[in-house]
Amino acid sequence: MKIVIIGGVAAGASAATKARRTNENAQIVLLEQGEYVSFANCGLPYYVGGTIPKRDSLLVVREELFRKRYNIDVRTLSQVIKINRSKKSVTVLDKRNNTTYEESYDKLIIATGARPFVLPFLKDCKNSYTCFTLYDVDKIKEAFSAAPVKKAVVIGAGYIGMELAEQLNLLGVDCTIVELKSSILPQFDKEMTNPVVYTLKEKGVDVKTGVSVVDADVIDGIAKRLKLSNGEEIECDVVFQTAGVIPNVELAREAGLEVNRGIVVNNKMQTSDPDIYAAGDAVEVKSIITGKNVWIPLAGPANKQGRVAGCNAAGGNLEFKGVIGSSIIKVFDWALAKVGLSEAECKDQGLDYNVTIVHPLHHAGYYPGGKQLTIKLIFDNTTGRIYGAQVVGKEGVDKRADVIATAIYAGLTVFDLENLDLVYAPPFSSAKDPVIMAGMTASNIIRGEVKNILPDRVFELLDSKGHLILDVRTPEEYEFGHIKGAINIPVDELRSRLNELPKDKKIIVYCGVGFRSYHGCLILKANGLDCLNMSGGWTSWRMYYPDMVE
């Protein structure tokens, strides 16, 4: 058996090594158009900033190891320019001597990945960079050593863009982020990123959202000034283009394989041709949550897909179950994690969902050093099936996101979350872990113990004559800041002051984080009043509307 793999890095390299572990006798050829067969592209921004000091640290597996340990015929600088399905061969351009040849296969694995989106008017600018390959960061490092860089513009506030902005700031570079969407990290719901925007501005990073770069003043091949869609202009020494990636599907499409946004594969990672497999950033796979095909270019799924493709191409039998879309990013001292669907994505899918927001400490409050977490949990309004979650904080974010991701994968509900048996000791968690607390509040909503309402809906009702907003915090907390038009009755005085509340209005109750207002709602409900608990309280309100303080 002869297996040919197009592309290395995550999916291709994983496919090659798993194919060898599956079949010792197979002939395996890996064709990589670049100079490096496997490198840590997720670490590139940190090498730019010096957090990862050594370039060699990014070289995950070298050619020599592929050859000696795995007996894989690795050919770098070898670009596949055509797939000849009828002849079961590929046409290869040998970049070293600019010649072409044909390589036959019994099984083919396509791991062509994706490429950065580049604005046409910046494509040939000498000071415009992407941050996608080792070649890219070599050029960046060279530019930074050749001349002082004072002003940088990062186009696109996704994961790579945000990591670059942080690293540039640490280097002392004056950095501006330009993002077309209305918020940074647009994979997240906007309110979850607002606290990070405050930190970015505090650090001196200029954040411009809801605008795009439409043109540039280019002199002698150098972009001197960028022009924005709102008429603003920004001076720059360097420009980083991180506005997303495009799947490399041209080879597959030209070969007549089924392609939508990405290459279509089944759970064996087979394409529409059973002798051709595909994996990584170039493919579409099934969403575990919706059952629909999705294109999610992330390193974790790419590695697992490559493993499945390599095993099956070599005669094994593995399945790729699908993706949840789990991701996390560090921005200065913040961590932001997203698993499953966001609220915006649930709306787009037309799902009947509900949301709860909790703000617990990451470990027991009486143990020193507790940091507040925010968990936004999204779930089916009837069954409690978990659709997704976003976790933001400075400690303990990854742990909680991973627990919820596991729950989604296992098909658990919010009723399961409230009963999880998780590890506990004061330095690590609370007796009721933040994930369990999120499960409890969500379960309470579905059981009808309390009706919830989110801050954005409260905002829409600020001037409604049919609603009253009740702040059940202390007078001191109320004076420090409150929602416009809210009246203040502390929860501990609520039973004795029920006569102050109208019975012909719906009462929206809030406190600091939603716990006292939950109790307040139970009191009001028991006394025949119609009430709604604002999820996450004043803390949530400040995340949704950081500039709206009375």
C-alpha positions as CSV (number, residue, x, y, z in Angstrom):
1,M,0.0,0.0,0.0
2,K,1.2,3.5,-0.9
3,I,-0.2,6.5,1.0
4,V,0.5,10.0,-0.2
5,I,-0.2,13.0,2.1
6,I,-0.5,16.5,0.8
7,G,0.6,18.9,3.5
8,G,2.3,18.7,6.9
9,V,1.9,20.8,10.0
10,A,-1.0,19.6,12.2
11,A,-3.3,17.4,10.2
12,G,-0.8,16.1,7.7
13,A,1.9,15.3,10.2
14,S,-0.6,13.6,12.5
15,A,-2.0,11.6,9.6
16,A,1.5,10.4,8.6
17,T,2.6,9.2,12.0
18,K,-0.7,7.5,12.7
19,A,-0.7,5.8,9.3
20,R,2.7,4.4,10.2
21,R,1.6,3.2,13.6
22,T,-1.3,1.5,11.9
23,N,0.6,-0.1,9.1
24,E,4.3,-0.9,9.4
25,N,4.5,-2.1,5.8
26,A,2.9,0.8,4.0
27,Q,4.9,3.2,1.9
28,I,4.2,6.7,3.2
29,V,5.1,9.9,1.3
30,L,4.5,13.3,2.8
31,L,4.6,16.2,0.4
32,E,5.0,19.6,2.0
33,Q,5.2,22.8,-0.1
34,G,7.1,24.7,2.7
35,E,10.5,24.1,4.2
36,Y,9.2,22.8,7.5
37,V,7.0,19.7,7.8
38,S,5.7,20.4,11.3
39,F,5.8,23.6,13.4
40,A,3.7,25.2,16.1
41,N,1.8,27.9,14.3
42,C,-0.3,28.6,17.4
43,G,2.9,29.8,19.1
44,L,4.0,32.2,16.4
45,P,2.6,35.4,18.0
46,Y,4.5,34.6,21.2
47,Y,7.7,34.2,19.3
48,V,7.2,37.6,17.7
49,G,6.9,39.1,21.2
50,G,9.8,37.2,22.7
51,T,7.6,35.2,25.2
52,I,8.9,32.2,23.3
53,P,12.5,33.2,23.0
54,K,13.9,30.4,20.8
55,R,12.8,29.8,17.2
56,D,13.7,26.1,17.4
57,S,11.0,25.7,20.1
58,L,8.4,26.1,17.4
59,L,9.8,23.1,15.4
60,V,7.6,20.4,16.7
61,V,8.9,17.4,14.7
62,R,11.9,17.6,12.4
63,E,12.3,15.8,9.0
64,E,15.0,13.5,10.4
65,L,12.6,12.1,13.1
66,F,9.9,11.4,10.5
67,R,12.4,9.5,8.4
68,K,14.2,7.6,11.2
69,R,11.5,6.8,13.7
70,Y,8.5,6.5,11.3
71,N,10.2,5.6,8.0
72,I,8.2,8.3,6.2
73,D,9.5,9.7,2.9
74,V,9.3,13.4,3.7
75,R,9.7,15.8,0.8
76,T,9.7,19.5,1.7
77,L,9.5,22.3,-0.9
78,S,7.2,19.9,-2.9
79,Q,4.0,21.5,-3.9
80,V,1.1,19.3,-5.3
81,I,-0.4,21.3,-8.2
82,K,-2.9,18.7,-9.4
83,I,-4.7,15.5,-8.3
84,N,-5.2,13.0,-11.1
85,R,-8.0,10.8,-9.8
86,S,-8.3,8.7,-12.9
87,K,-4.6,7.8,-12.8
88,K,-4.5,7.8,-8.9
89,S,-1.5,10.1,-8.9
90,V,-0.6,13.7,-8.0
91,T,1.5,16.2,-10.0
92,V,4.2,17.6,-7.8
93,L,6.2,20.8,-8.4
94,D,9.7,20.4,-6.9
95,K,10.5,23.9,-5.8
96,R,14.2,23.2,-5.4
97,N,14.8,22.8,-9.1
98,N,11.5,24.0,-10.6
99,T,10.6,20.7,-12.2
100,T,7.4,18.6,-12.0
101,Y,6.8,14.9,-11.6
102,E,3.9,12.5,-10.9
103,E,3.6,10.5,-7.7
104,S,1.2,7.6,-7.7
105,Y,-0.9,6.6,-4.7
106,D,-3.3,3.9,-3.4
107,K,-4.7,6.2,-0.8
108,L,-4.4,10.0,-0.7
109,I,-4.8,12.3,2.3
110,I,-5.4,16.0,1.6
111,A,-4.2,18.3,4.4
112,T,-3.8,21.5,2.6
113,G,-4.9,23.7,5.5
114,A,-5.9,27.3,5.1
115,R,-4.2,30.6,4.2
116,P,-4.6,34.1,5.7
117,F,-7.0,36.6,4.1
118,V,-5.0,39.5,2.7
119,L,-6.3,42.9,1.6
120,P,-5.4,43.3,-2.0
121,F,-4.1,46.9,-1.7
122,L,-1.7,45.7,1.1
123,K,-0.6,42.5,-0.6
124,D,2.7,43.8,-2.0
125,C,3.6,46.2,0.8
126,K,7.0,45.6,2.3
127,N,5.8,46.4,5.9
128,S,2.6,44.4,5.8
129,Y,2.8,40.9,7.4
130,T,0.7,37.9,8.1
131,C,1.5,35.6,11.1
132,F,0.8,32.2,9.8
133,T,4.1,30.5,9.0
134,L,7.7,30.5,10.2
135,Y,8.5,32.4,7.1
136,D,6.1,35.1,8.3
137,V,7.7,35.5,11.7
138,D,11.2,35.4,10.3
139,K,10.3,38.5,8.2
140,I,8.7,40.2,11.2
141,K,11.7,39.5,13.4
142,E,14.0,40.8,10.6
143,A,12.0,44.0,10.2
144,F,12.0,44.7,14.0
145,S,15.7,44.2,14.2
146,A,16.4,46.4,11.2
147,A,14.7,49.6,12.3
148,P,12.7,50.8,15.3
149,V,9.0,50.0,15.1
150,K,6.9,52.5,17.0
151,K,3.4,52.2,15.5
152,A,1.7,49.0,14.5
153,V,-1.8,48.3,13.2
154,V,-3.4,44.9,13.6
155,I,-6.3,44.3,11.2
156,G,-8.6,41.7,12.7
157,A,-9.3,41.1,16.4
158,G,-9.6,37.3,16.3
159,Y,-7.3,35.0,18.2
160,I,-4.1,35.7,16.3
161,G,-4.8,39.4,16.1
162,M,-5.4,39.7,19.9
163,E,-2.3,37.6,20.7
164,L,-0.2,39.8,18.5
165,A,-1.6,43.0,20.0
166,E,-0.7,41.8,23.4
167,Q,2.9,40.8,22.4
168,L,3.4,44.1,20.5
169,N,2.3,46.0,23.5
170,L,4.8,44.0,25.7
171,L,7.5,45.1,23.2
172,G,6.6,48.7,23.7
173,V,5.0,49.2,20.3
174,D,2.0,51.6,20.0
175,C,-0.6,49.3,18.7
176,T,-4.1,49.9,17.1
177,I,-6.6,47.1,16.5
178,V,-9.1,47.5,13.7
179,E,-12.0,45.0,13.7
180,L,-14.9,45.0,11.2
181,K,-17.3,43.4,13.6
182,S,-18.8,45.3,16.5
183,S,-16.6,43.8,19.1
184,I,-13.2,42.1,19.5
185,L,-13.0,38.4,19.4
186,P,-16.3,38.2,17.4
187,Q,-16.6,34.5,18.1
188,F,-17.8,35.5,21.6
189,D,-20.9,37.4,22.6
190,K,-20.0,41.1,22.9
191,E,-20.6,41.5,26.6
192,M,-18.1,38.8,27.4
193,T,-15.3,40.7,25.8
194,N,-16.1,44.2,27.1
195,P,-14.0,43.8,30.3
196,V,-11.0,42.8,28.1
197,V,-11.5,46.0,26.0
198,Y,-11.1,48.1,29.2
199,T,-7.8,46.3,30.0
200,L,-6.6,46.8,26.4
201,K,-7.3,50.5,26.6
202,E,-5.7,50.7,30.0
203,K,-2.6,49.1,28.6
204,G,-2.5,51.7,25.8
205,V,-3.9,49.6,23.0
206,D,-6.3,51.5,20.8
207,V,-9.3,49.4,19.9
208,K,-11.5,50.4,16.9
209,T,-14.5,48.2,16.2
210,G,-17.2,48.3,13.6
211,V,-14.8,49.8,11.0
212,S,-12.7,48.3,8.3
213,V,-9.5,49.3,6.5
214,V,-10.5,50.4,3.0
215,D,-7.3,51.8,1.5
216,A,-3.7,52.8,2.2
217,D,-1.2,55.5,1.4
218,V,1.7,53.5,0.0
219,I,5.0,55.2,-0.8
220,D,7.9,53.1,-2.3
221,G,6.2,49.9,-1.4
222,I,5.7,51.0,2.3
223,A,2.2,51.5,3.8
224,K,2.5,54.8,5.6
225,R,-1.1,55.4,6.5
226,L,-4.3,53.3,6.6
227,K,-7.7,54.7,5.7
228,L,-10.7,53.4,7.6
229,S,-14.3,53.1,6.5
230,N,-15.4,55.9,8.9
231,G,-13.0,58.4,7.3
232,E,-10.3,58.1,9.9
233,E,-6.7,57.6,9.0
234,I,-4.0,55.8,11.1
235,E,-0.2,56.2,10.7
236,C,1.7,52.9,10.8
237,D,5.2,51.5,10.7
238,V,4.0,48.0,10.3
239,V,0.7,46.3,9.5
240,F,-0.4,42.8,10.6
241,Q,-3.2,41.2,8.6
242,T,-5.0,38.8,10.9
243,A,-8.6,39.1,9.6
244,G,-9.2,35.4,9.2
245,V,-8.3,32.5,7.0
246,I,-9.5,30.9,3.8
247,P,-9.6,27.1,3.4
248,N,-7.3,25.8,0.6
249,V,-9.8,23.7,-1.3
250,E,-8.8,24.5,-4.8
251,L,-7.0,21.2,-5.4
252,A,-9.9,19.2,-4.2
253,R,-12.5,21.2,-6.2
254,E,-10.4,20.9,-9.4
255,A,-10.3,17.2,-8.8
256,G,-14.1,17.0,-8.7
257,L,-14.4,16.3,-5.0
258,E,-17.4,17.5,-3.1
259,V,-16.6,20.9,-1.6
260,N,-18.8,23.5,0.1
261,R,-16.9,26.1,2.1
262,G,-14.5,23.3,3.0
263,I,-13.9,19.8,1.7
264,V,-16.9,17.5,2.6
265,V,-15.9,14.4,4.5
266,N,-17.7,11.6,6.4
267,N,-16.9,10.4,9.9
268,K,-14.0,8.3,8.5
269,M,-12.6,11.5,7.0
270,Q,-13.2,10.2,3.5
271,T,-14.1,12.6,0.8
272,S,-16.6,11.9,-2.0
273,D,-13.8,9.7,-3.5
274,P,-13.4,6.7,-1.1
275,D,-9.6,6.5,-1.8
276,I,-9.1,10.1,-0.9
277,Y,-9.2,11.4,2.7
278,A,-9.0,15.0,4.0
279,A,-8.3,16.6,7.3
280,G,-7.6,19.8,9.1
281,D,-8.4,23.4,8.2
282,A,-9.5,22.6,4.7
283,V,-12.4,20.3,5.7
284,E,-16.0,20.6,6.9
285,V,-17.0,18.3,9.7
286,K,-20.2,17.6,11.7
287,S,-21.1,19.8,14.6
288,I,-21.9,17.6,17.6
289,I,-24.4,20.2,18.7
290,T,-26.5,20.8,15.6
291,G,-25.5,17.8,13.4
292,K,-24.8,20.2,10.5
293,N,-21.6,20.6,8.7
294,V,-19.4,23.4,10.0
295,W,-16.0,24.8,9.1
296,I,-14.0,25.4,12.3
297,P,-10.2,25.8,11.7
298,L,-8.7,25.0,15.0
299,A,-5.5,23.0,15.9
300,G,-7.2,20.5,18.2
301,P,-9.7,19.1,15.7
302,A,-7.1,19.2,12.9
303,N,-4.8,16.9,14.8
304,K,-7.5,14.5,15.7
305,Q,-8.9,14.5,12.1
306,G,-5.4,13.8,10.8
307,R,-5.1,10.9,13.1
308,V,-8.4,9.4,12.0
309,A,-7.6,9.9,8.3
310,G,-4.1,8.4,8.6
311,C,-5.4,5.4,10.5
312,N,-8.2,4.7,8.0
313,A,-6.0,5.3,4.9
314,A,-3.6,2.7,6.3
315,G,-6.3,0.1,6.8
316,G,-7.6,0.9,10.3
317,N,-11.0,1.9,11.5
318,L,-11.4,5.1,13.4
319,E,-14.2,7.6,13.5
320,F,-14.2,11.4,14.0
321,K,-17.3,12.1,16.1
322,G,-17.5,15.8,15.2
323,V,-16.6,19.2,16.7
324,I,-17.9,21.4,19.5
325,G,-15.7,24.4,18.7
326,S,-13.7,24.6,22.0
327,S,-11.2,27.5,22.1
328,I,-9.4,29.7,24.6
329,I,-7.2,32.8,24.5
330,K,-5.1,34.7,26.8
331,V,-5.1,38.5,26.6
332,F,-2.8,40.1,29.2
333,D,-4.1,38.7,32.5
334,W,-7.5,37.7,31.1
335,A,-8.5,34.3,29.8
336,L,-11.5,33.9,27.5
337,A,-12.9,30.4,26.6
338,K,-15.7,29.4,24.4
339,V,-17.2,26.0,24.0
340,G,-20.2,25.1,21.8
341,L,-22.5,27.8,20.4
342,S,-22.6,31.4,21.4
343,E,-26.0,33.1,22.0
344,A,-25.7,34.8,18.6
345,E,-25.1,31.4,17.0
346,C,-28.1,30.0,18.8
347,K,-30.3,32.8,17.4
348,D,-28.9,32.2,13.9
349,Q,-29.8,28.5,14.2
350,G,-33.3,29.3,15.4
351,L,-32.9,27.3,18.6
352,D,-35.3,27.6,21.6
353,Y,-32.6,28.5,24.1
354,N,-32.2,30.2,27.5
355,V,-29.2,31.8,29.2
356,T,-27.9,32.0,32.7
357,I,-24.9,34.1,33.8
358,V,-23.1,33.5,37.1
359,H,-20.1,35.4,38.6
360,P,-18.6,33.2,41.3
361,L,-15.0,33.2,42.6
362,H,-12.7,30.6,41.1
363,H,-12.1,29.1,44.5
364,A,-13.5,29.4,48.0
365,G,-14.1,33.0,49.0
366,Y,-12.5,32.6,52.4
367,Y,-9.3,31.3,50.9
368,P,-7.0,34.2,49.9
369,G,-6.6,35.1,46.2
370,G,-10.0,34.3,44.8
371,K,-10.6,35.8,41.3
372,Q,-14.1,36.3,39.9
373,L,-15.2,34.2,37.0
374,T,-18.1,34.9,34.6
375,I,-19.8,31.9,33.1
376,K,-22.5,32.4,30.4
377,L,-24.3,29.1,30.0
378,I,-26.7,28.6,27.0
379,F,-29.1,25.7,27.1
380,D,-32.4,24.3,25.6
381,N,-35.3,26.1,27.2
382,T,-37.2,22.8,27.8
383,T,-34.8,19.9,27.9
384,G,-31.8,21.6,29.5
385,R,-29.5,20.3,26.8
386,I,-26.3,22.4,26.8
387,Y,-25.7,24.4,23.7
388,G,-22.6,26.3,24.7
389,A,-20.8,28.4,27.3
390,Q,-18.4,31.2,27.5
391,V,-16.1,31.6,30.5
392,V,-14.1,34.8,31.2
393,G,-11.8,35.5,34.1
394,K,-8.3,35.6,35.4
395,E,-8.0,32.2,37.0
396,G,-9.7,28.8,36.6
397,V,-11.2,29.6,33.2
398,D,-9.8,26.6,31.3
399,K,-10.9,24.1,33.9
400,R,-14.5,25.2,33.8
401,A,-14.6,25.4,30.0
402,D,-13.2,21.9,29.7
403,V,-15.8,20.5,32.1
404,I,-18.6,22.1,30.1
405,A,-17.1,21.0,26.8
406,T,-17.0,17.4,28.1
407,A,-20.6,17.7,29.2
408,I,-21.7,18.9,25.8
409,Y,-19.7,16.0,24.1
410,A,-21.4,13.5,26.4
411,G,-24.9,14.9,25.8
412,L,-25.4,16.0,29.4
413,T,-28.0,18.6,30.5
414,V,-27.9,21.4,33.0
415,F,-29.6,19.0,35.4
416,D,-26.5,16.9,35.2
417,L,-24.2,19.9,35.7
418,E,-25.9,20.7,39.1
419,N,-25.1,17.2,40.2
420,L,-21.5,16.8,39.0
421,D,-19.1,15.4,41.5
422,L,-16.0,17.6,41.0
423,V,-12.9,17.9,43.1
424,Y,-12.9,20.4,45.9
425,A,-10.5,22.0,48.3
426,P,-10.5,25.7,49.2
427,P,-7.4,26.6,47.1
428,F,-8.9,25.0,44.0
429,S,-12.7,25.5,44.0
430,S,-15.8,25.9,46.2
431,A,-18.0,23.2,47.6
432,K,-20.4,24.3,44.8
433,D,-18.0,24.7,41.9
434,P,-18.8,27.6,39.4
435,V,-19.9,25.0,36.8
436,I,-22.3,23.4,39.3
437,M,-23.6,26.9,40.2
438,A,-24.3,27.6,36.6
439,G,-26.1,24.2,36.3
440,M,-28.1,25.0,39.4
441,T,-29.3,28.4,38.2
442,A,-30.1,27.0,34.7
443,S,-32.0,24.1,36.3
444,N,-34.0,26.5,38.5
445,I,-35.1,28.4,35.4
446,I,-36.3,25.4,33.6
447,R,-38.1,24.0,36.7
448,G,-39.9,27.3,36.9
449,E,-38.5,28.3,40.3
450,V,-37.7,31.7,38.9
451,K,-38.1,33.6,35.6
452,N,-34.9,35.1,34.3
453,I,-34.2,38.0,32.1
454,L,-31.0,39.2,30.5
455,P,-29.6,42.7,30.7
456,D,-30.1,43.5,27.0
457,R,-33.8,42.8,27.4
458,V,-33.9,44.9,30.6
459,F,-32.4,47.7,28.6
460,E,-35.2,47.5,26.1
461,L,-37.7,47.8,28.9
462,L,-36.1,50.8,30.7
463,D,-38.9,53.1,29.8
464,S,-41.7,50.5,29.9
465,K,-44.7,51.6,32.0
466,G,-45.6,47.9,32.6
467,H,-42.3,47.1,34.4
468,L,-40.6,48.2,37.6
469,I,-36.9,47.7,38.2
470,L,-36.1,46.7,41.8
471,D,-32.6,46.9,43.2
472,V,-32.3,44.6,46.2
473,R,-28.7,45.5,47.2
474,T,-27.8,47.7,50.1
475,P,-28.3,51.5,49.9
476,E,-24.5,51.9,49.8
477,E,-24.2,49.6,46.7
478,Y,-27.2,51.4,45.1
479,E,-25.6,54.8,45.6
480,F,-22.3,53.6,44.1
481,G,-24.2,52.8,40.8
482,H,-27.5,51.4,39.7
483,I,-29.7,50.9,36.6
484,K,-31.6,54.0,35.5
485,G,-35.0,54.2,37.1
486,A,-34.5,51.4,39.6
487,I,-35.9,51.7,43.1
488,N,-34.0,50.3,46.1
489,I,-35.3,47.9,48.7
490,P,-32.7,45.7,50.2
491,V,-33.6,42.0,50.1
492,D,-33.5,41.7,53.9
493,E,-36.2,44.4,54.1
494,L,-38.3,43.1,51.3
495,R,-40.9,41.2,53.3
496,S,-41.7,44.2,55.4
497,R,-41.9,46.6,52.5
498,L,-44.0,44.7,50.0
499,N,-46.7,47.4,50.2
500,E,-44.3,49.7,48.3
501,L,-44.5,47.5,45.2
502,P,-47.2,47.8,42.6
503,K,-49.2,44.6,41.9
504,D,-50.1,45.7,38.3
505,K,-46.5,45.7,37.0
506,K,-43.9,43.1,36.3
507,I,-41.0,43.6,38.6
508,I,-37.4,43.1,37.3
509,V,-35.2,42.3,40.3
510,Y,-31.4,42.5,40.4
511,C,-28.6,42.5,42.9
512,G,-24.8,42.2,42.6
513,V,-24.5,38.9,40.9
514,G,-28.0,37.4,40.9
515,F,-28.1,35.5,44.2
516,R,-29.9,38.0,46.4
517,S,-32.3,38.8,43.6
518,Y,-33.1,35.1,43.3
519,H,-34.2,35.1,46.9
520,G,-36.0,38.4,46.3
521,C,-37.9,36.8,43.4
522,L,-39.0,33.8,45.6
523,I,-40.3,36.2,48.2
524,L,-42.2,38.3,45.6
525,K,-43.6,35.2,43.9
526,A,-44.8,33.7,47.2
527,N,-46.7,37.0,47.7
528,G,-48.4,37.0,44.3
529,L,-46.2,39.4,42.5
530,D,-45.0,38.8,39.0
531,C,-41.2,39.1,38.8
532,L,-38.1,38.4,36.7
533,N,-34.6,37.9,38.0
534,M,-31.9,39.7,36.0
535,S,-29.3,37.1,35.3
536,G,-25.9,38.0,36.9
537,G,-27.2,41.2,38.4
538,W,-25.3,44.5,38.4
539,T,-22.1,42.7,37.4
540,S,-23.7,41.5,34.2
541,W,-25.2,44.9,33.6
542,R,-21.7,46.4,33.7
543,M,-20.5,43.8,31.2
544,Y,-23.3,44.6,28.8
545,Y,-23.3,48.3,29.3
546,P,-20.0,49.4,30.8
547,D,-20.7,53.1,30.2
548,M,-24.3,53.2,31.6
549,V,-24.0,54.0,35.3
550,E,-26.5,56.1,37.2
